[in-house]
């Protein structure tokens, strides 16, 4: 396995060990869902809740192992494999961070849950923005629309623009730290707009290309 894959495996094992360590200290029923204001609005049995995060990280680990080996365009993934590896580690660590927040909240540590996740999502958006311009055409990773898949030129231009827009989304979402009352909207609105924008942009580029 690659070093990055070993790194993610370590995160999987760390999440299992962390869950086992804190499990006896948790109440039988734990908070498992929070609303936009950071208030608890969902609960579940601690067994399922504690197992959920390591299982999710493990599933992602398996998916990330499979993708570079089964993609019909895996030779393109090899061209940006280092960036792909960074993404594997970043997403896995992000879920481990969420797991820690979940545990600390249910152990009675006081903090605003929404405010605590804002930096993590901002980091993820910025990280995606860094990686997108380096992404080569493939079937699993990146902005895959009918138009980016159909044209390498459209793929490149869409991913360059998407990279800039994701970075802007990251900066806007960070404002949620100082504006906690609208933090969730500062995170959701830019990323939804970016997601819609790259789809529309790829279509426009493709139609322009057809007319040339």
Buried (B, 14 or more C-beta within 10 A) or exposed (E): EBEBBEBBBEBBEBBBEBBEEBBEEBEEEBBBEBEBEBEBEEBBEBEEBBBBBBEBBBEBBEEBBEBBEEBEBBEBBBBBBEBBBBBBBBBBBBBBBBBBBBBBBBEEEEEBBBBBBBBBBBBBBBBBBBBBBBBBBBBBBBBBBEBBBBBEEBBBBBBEBBBEBBBBBBEBBBBBBEEBEEBBBBBBBBBEBBBEBBBEBBBEBBEEBEEE
